[in-house]
């Protein structure tokens, strides 16, 4: 088989729904054996894009190739070679874990003589040993996600598409799920994942940020941090962070503190500024006048969340954002 440099190639992709443009001429490549993260807020175009790559929606314009095959023109040729896990849990609650996997194995056309071995491998990868006879309805959210992933990889696909697979799952289960993804790529499987969790984005090899149907940044996490953020990030520790961010928001709405963006980052404030020294003096003066104490202020390396919020700053007026 001819070697393919990119597992997925998207060029000038457009999707219109009437007068509404959901995806606006986007282009990106996904390399073989990597985790590619597709990030954006709800309604940004993530699911529409993934549905076009799966051949479930026809594009208005542009081209898609998956494993060197044009989609949607020849989508039937790639279906046996890809896996898909949707946002919503789509397995059968009244079946056991084993019965669900048998059903999906049959749906993928697996032969009976290989079914048992492939189910065993999928169960082993996802850590579901001992749960085979458990009713799916009795599984917790994290274990249900493991089962859904097992169903998506039971036929040993070359590419797996995961559409917000950890939405609504607790942090411990989310971390365990990502450990499973690293097992997949160690076996040469390519993972395309949509998410809006910034901690998950840090674990991707490469990323694309999408907003209002437009890709506004892409590259490795390190590259995006270096190229997509203008200014420095200051971390301010105060005993009253909510009061301080509210005060700064009021000032921004009245035209003060131009060029400053602030987000509530846990119990601290992250300030993005191209004039950090000047803005820090102003913030200290504002806090002092209001009787608020600033405990500490240090310049920090930007997180992906800092970059993401800066890129999406038109989400909220006034440059004040809350995590």
C-alpha positions in Angstrom: 0.0 0.0 0.0 1.3 3.5 -0.9 2.5 5.4 2.2 0.1 8.2 3.2 1.8 11.3 4.7 -1.4 12.4 6.4 -4.1 10.2 7.7 -6.6 13.1 7.3 -6.4 16.0 4.9 -9.0 18.8 5.0 -8.9 21.6 2.5 -11.1 24.7 2.3 -14.0 22.9 3.9 -17.3 24.8 4.0 -20.7 23.8 5.4 -23.7 26.1 5.0 -27.1 25.5 6.5 -29.2 28.0 4.4 -27.7 31.4 5.1 -25.8 30.2 8.1 -22.2 29.2 7.7 -21.3 26.6 10.3 -17.8 25.8 8.9 -16.0 28.5 7.0 -13.2 27.3 4.6 -11.0 25.5 7.1 -7.9 23.4 6.3 -5.8 21.1 8.4 -3.8 17.8 8.3 -3.8 15.0 10.9 -0.6 12.9 11.0 -0.6 9.1 11.3 -0.3 7.9 14.9 -1.0 11.2 16.7 -3.7 12.6 18.9 -5.2 15.6 17.1 -7.3 17.9 19.3 -10.1 20.0 17.8 -11.1 22.6 20.3 -13.8 25.2 20.5 -16.8 26.4 22.5 -20.3 24.9 22.0 -21.6 25.8 18.6 -18.2 26.6 17.1 -18.4 23.9 14.3 -16.6 21.0 15.9 -19.4 18.4 15.5 -20.3 19.6 12.0 -16.7 19.1 10.9 -16.4 15.6 12.4 -19.7 14.6 10.8 -18.5 15.7 7.4 -15.3 13.7 7.8 -17.4 10.7 8.6 -19.5 11.2 5.5 -22.6 11.8 7.6 -23.0 15.4 6.2 -22.1 16.5 2.7 -19.8 19.5 2.6 -20.9 22.6 0.7 -17.4 23.2 -0.6 -13.9 21.9 -0.1 -12.3 18.4 0.1 -11.7 15.7 2.7 -9.4 12.7 2.4 -9.3 10.1 5.1 -6.6 7.4 4.6 -6.1 8.7 1.1 -9.8 8.2 0.2 -12.1 11.0 -0.8 -15.1 11.6 1.5 -18.0 11.6 1.0 -17.5 10.3 -2.5 -16.0 6.9 -1.5 -16.9 6.8 2.2 -17.9 3.1 2.0 -14.3 2.2 1.4 -13.1 3.7 4.7 -15.9 2.7 7.0 -14.3 -0.7 7.9 -11.0 1.2 8.7 -12.4 3.8 11.1 -14.1 4.0 14.5 -16.4 6.6 15.9 -17.5 7.5 19.4 -20.3 10.1 19.5 -21.1 12.7 22.2 -24.1 10.7 23.4 -23.7 7.2 24.8 -25.0 5.1 22.0 -24.8 1.5 23.3 -27.7 -0.6 24.6 -28.3 -0.3 28.3 -30.3 -3.5 28.6 -27.4 -5.6 27.2 -24.3 -6.7 29.1 -20.8 -5.4 28.3 -20.1 -8.6 26.4 -23.4 -8.5 24.5 -22.8 -4.9 23.4 -19.4 -5.8 22.1 -20.7 -8.8 20.2 -23.4 -6.7 18.6 -21.0 -4.1 17.5 -18.5 -6.7 16.3 -21.3 -8.2 14.1 -22.2 -4.7 12.9 -18.6 -4.2 11.8 -18.7 -7.5 9.9 -16.2 -9.4 12.1 -16.0 -13.1 11.5 -17.1 -15.5 14.2 -13.7 -17.2 14.4 -11.9 -13.9 15.2 -14.7 -12.2 17.3 -13.7 -13.6 20.7 -10.0 -12.6 20.3 -10.9 -9.1 19.2 -13.4 -8.6 22.0 -10.7 -9.8 24.5 -8.2 -7.3 23.1 -10.7 -4.4 23.2 -11.7 -5.4 26.8 -8.1 -5.6 27.8 -7.1 -2.2 26.4 -10.1 -0.5 28.1 -9.6 -2.3 31.4 -13.0 -3.9 31.4 -11.8 -7.3 32.5 -14.3 -8.7 35.0 -17.1 -6.5 33.8 -18.1 -8.6 30.7 -21.3 -9.9 32.3 -22.3 -6.6 34.0 -25.4 -4.9 32.6 -24.4 -1.7 30.8 -27.1 0.3 32.7 -25.2 -0.5 36.0 -21.9 1.0 34.8 -20.8 4.4 36.0 -20.2 7.2 33.5 -16.4 6.6 33.3 -16.9 2.8 32.7 -19.6 3.5 30.1 -17.1 5.6 28.2 -14.6 2.8 28.3 -17.2 0.5 26.9 -18.1 3.0 24.1 -14.4 3.2 23.3 -14.1 -0.6 23.2 -17.0 -0.7 20.8 -15.3 1.9 18.6 -12.0 0.0 18.4 -13.2 -3.6 18.4 -12.5 -4.0 14.6 -9.0 -2.6 15.0 -9.5 0.7 13.0 -6.7 2.8 11.7 -8.4 6.1 12.8 -10.7 6.8 15.7 -13.0 9.8 15.7 -14.1 10.9 19.2 -16.6 13.6 19.6 -16.4 15.1 23.1 -16.0 11.6 24.6 -15.4 12.8 28.2 -18.2 15.4 28.4 -19.8 15.1 31.8 -17.3 12.5 33.1 -15.4 13.2 36.4 -11.7 14.3 36.3 -10.3 10.9 37.5 -12.3 9.0 34.8 -11.2 11.5 32.2 -7.6 11.0 33.0 -8.0 7.2 32.9 -9.7 7.6 29.5 -6.7 9.5 28.1 -4.4 6.8 29.4 -6.4 4.5 27.1 -5.9 6.9 24.1 -2.1 6.7 24.6 -2.3 2.9 24.4 -4.1 3.3 21.1 -1.5 5.6 19.5 1.2 3.3 20.8 -0.4 0.7 18.5 -0.3 3.1 15.5 -3.9 4.2 15.7 -4.6 7.9 14.8 -7.0 9.7 17.2 -9.1 12.8 16.2 -10.8 14.2 19.2 -13.1 17.1 19.8 -13.1 18.6 23.3 -13.5 21.9 25.2 -11.4 20.8 28.2 -8.0 22.6 28.2 -6.3 20.1 30.4 -7.1 17.5 27.8 -5.7 19.8 25.1 -2.3 19.7 26.8 -2.1 16.0 26.1 -2.7 16.3 22.3 0.2 16.2 19.9 -1.3 18.9 17.8 -4.4 21.1 18.0 -6.7 23.4 16.1 -8.9 26.0 17.7 -12.2 26.7 16.0 -14.5 29.6 16.6 -17.6 30.6 14.6 -16.6 28.0 12.0 -13.1 29.5 11.5 -9.8 27.9 12.6 -8.0 30.7 14.5 -5.0 28.8 15.7 -3.3 25.5 15.1 0.0 23.7 15.8 1.5 21.9 18.8 0.5 23.1 22.3 3.9 24.8 22.6 3.6 26.4 19.1 0.2 27.8 19.9 1.3 29.3 23.2 4.2 31.0 21.4 2.4 32.3 18.4 -1.2 32.9 19.4 -0.8 35.1 22.5 0.2 38.7 22.3 1.5 40.0 25.7 2.5 38.7 29.1 0.5 36.7 31.7 0.5 37.9 35.3 -0.9 35.7 38.0 -2.4 37.8 40.9 -3.2 36.2 44.2 -5.7 38.1 46.3 -7.9 37.1 49.3 -10.9 38.5 47.3 -10.6 37.4 43.7 -14.3 37.6 42.8 -14.5 41.2 44.1 -11.4 42.3 42.3 -12.4 40.8 38.9 -15.9 42.4 39.3 -14.3 45.8 40.0 -11.9 45.5 37.0 -14.9 44.5 34.8 -16.8 47.6 35.8 -13.8 49.8 35.0 -13.3 48.0 31.6 -16.9 48.6 30.7 -16.4 52.3 31.4 -13.4 52.4 29.0 -10.6 52.0 31.5 -7.6 49.7 31.5 -7.4 49.5 27.7 -5.5 46.5 26.3 -6.0 44.4 29.4 -7.7 41.0 29.6 -8.4 39.2 32.9 -9.7 35.8 33.7 -10.6 34.2 37.0 -8.2 31.2 37.2 -9.2 29.1 40.1 -8.5 31.2 43.2 -6.2 33.6 41.3 -6.5 36.1 38.5 -4.6 35.8 35.2 -4.0 39.1 33.6 -3.0 39.3 29.9 -1.3 42.5 29.0 1.1 44.0 26.5 2.0 46.6 29.2 2.2 44.4 32.3 4.2 46.8 34.5 1.8 49.7 33.8 -1.3 47.6 34.2 0.0 46.0 37.4 0.5 49.5 39.0 -3.0 50.4 38.0 -4.5 47.2 39.3 -2.7 47.6 42.7 -3.9 51.2 42.9 -7.5 50.2 42.1 -7.4 47.4 44.6 -5.9 49.6 47.4 -8.5 52.2 46.8 -11.2 49.6 47.2 -9.7 48.1 50.3 -8.7 44.8 48.5 -5.4 43.2 49.3 -3.1 41.8 46.6 -1.0 39.1 48.2 1.3 38.3 45.4 1.9 38.9 41.7 4.2 36.9 39.4 4.7 36.6 35.7 3.9 33.1 34.6 4.1 31.0 31.5 0.7 31.1 29.7 -1.4 28.0 29.9 -3.4 26.7 26.9 -6.5 28.1 28.7 -4.9 31.6 28.7 -4.3 31.3 25.0 -7.7 29.8 24.3 -9.6 32.5 26.2 -7.5 35.2 24.5 -8.4 33.7 21.1 -12.0 33.5 22.0 -12.2 36.9 23.7 -15.1 38.0 21.5 -17.2 35.5 23.6 -17.6 38.1 26.3 -17.4 41.9 26.0 -14.9 43.9 27.9 -12.1 41.4 28.1 -13.1 39.9 31.4 -13.5 36.2 31.5 -14.3 33.6 34.1 -13.0 30.1 34.1 
